[in-house]
Amino acid sequence: MIPSQAENLRKAIENLIDAKLHDVLSKPGGLDRLMAHRRTGVASYDIRMAERRLQETLAETIQASSDSYAESYSA
């Protein structure tokens, strides 16, 4: 994994954590919503977008890693 991929992954994880913390702390019943999200998968728009971005970042990182692995063994 190259440093930029690691940095992108770190940022995506931090963004998801921030979205969840903001949701929990900014509105009444936040902890109940967070627990409901863990049970049902239903979450606020901001959390869903942060989760999507993390999934995209993971997919990009895995694809780049597999591409570099294939290149190193195709020569």
C-alpha positions in Angstrom: 0.0 0.0 0.0 1.4 3.3 -1.0 1.3 6.3 1.4 -1.4 8.2 -0.5 -3.7 5.1 -0.4 -3.1 4.8 3.3 -3.9 8.5 3.8 -7.1 8.2 1.7 -8.2 5.2 3.8 -7.4 7.0 7.1 -9.4 10.0 6.0 -12.4 7.9 5.0 -12.4 6.1 8.3 -12.1 9.4 10.2 -14.9 10.9 8.1 -17.2 8.0 9.1 -16.3 8.3 12.8 -16.9 12.1 12.6 -20.3 11.6 11.0 -21.4 9.1 13.7 -20.1 11.3 16.5 -21.8 14.3 15.1 -25.1 12.4 14.8 -24.9 11.1 18.3 -23.9 14.4 19.9 -25.9 16.9 18.0 -29.4 15.6 18.3 -31.5 14.3 21.1 -31.7 10.5 21.1 -28.5 10.2 19.2 -27.2 7.2 21.1 -30.5 5.3 20.5 -30.2 6.1 16.8 -26.6 4.8 16.8 -27.7 1.6 18.5 -30.6 1.2 16.1 -28.2 1.7 13.2 -26.1 -1.2 14.5 -29.2 -3.4 14.7 -31.0 -2.5 11.5 -28.5 -0.8 9.2 -30.7 2.3 8.9 -28.7 5.5 9.3 -28.8 9.2 8.5 -27.9 10.5 5.1 -24.5 11.8 6.4 -23.6 8.4 7.9 -24.7 6.5 4.7 -22.5 8.8 2.6 -19.5 8.4 4.8 -20.0 4.6 4.7 -20.3 4.7 0.9 -17.1 6.8 0.7 -15.2 4.3 2.9 -16.4 1.4 0.7 -15.3 3.2 -2.4 -11.9 4.0 -0.9 -11.5 0.4 0.2 -12.4 -0.8 -3.3 -9.9 1.6 -4.9 -7.2 0.5 -2.5 -7.8 -3.2 -3.1 -7.9 -2.7 -6.9 -4.7 -0.7 -6.9 -3.0 -3.3 -4.7 -4.1 -6.2 -6.9 -3.0 -4.3 -10.0 0.4 -3.7 -8.6 0.7 -7.3 -7.6 -0.3 -8.5 -11.1 2.2 -6.1 -12.7 5.0 -7.4 -10.5 4.4 -11.0 -11.5 3.6 -10.5 -15.2 7.1 -9.5 -16.1 
